[in-house]
Amino acid sequence: MRSLAWPAARSCAPTERSSRSTSRSARVVAVSACCGPSEADQAVAAAESAFEAWSRAGAADRAGVLFRAADWLRRRRFEVASLEVFEAGKCWDDADADVAEAIDFLEYNGRQGLRLAQGGESLATGRGQPVDLPRRVWQW
């Protein structure tokens, strides 16, 4: 599996990091871009510049992004779970559950967005509008 740098950082030449199997260290299971603070700053700047347009996008468009991500994971469930098994040494049941949870997370949040657009309230803000650019990186 190969992971690329954030699209806004295309102009940079990040180094690559190989992830190896926990049981066979000679086996490379993934190669990912290894970016630094400059690339992180570029990614945040790109997200900030896209925030206004994203906040004006309709709920169906925003939910669609989450549903497409869930579909991408669903189609690659075995591959992504296998990566957890080989790279992190997880047992299959736990790795498969992690991927299923990520799919559920995306589906749930997409459906919550659609619900908010039809007059539901957000537990966080009491309204269904974007508040600010979230600055959190999820662990998986």
Secondary structure, DSSP 8 states (H G I E B T S, - for coil): -EE---GGGTTS--EEEEEE-SS-TT-EEEEEEE--HHHHHHHHHHHHHHHHHHHHS-HHHHHHHHHHHHHHHHHTHHHHHHHIIIII---HHHHHHHHHHHHHHHHHHHHHHHHHHTT---TTTSSSS--S--------
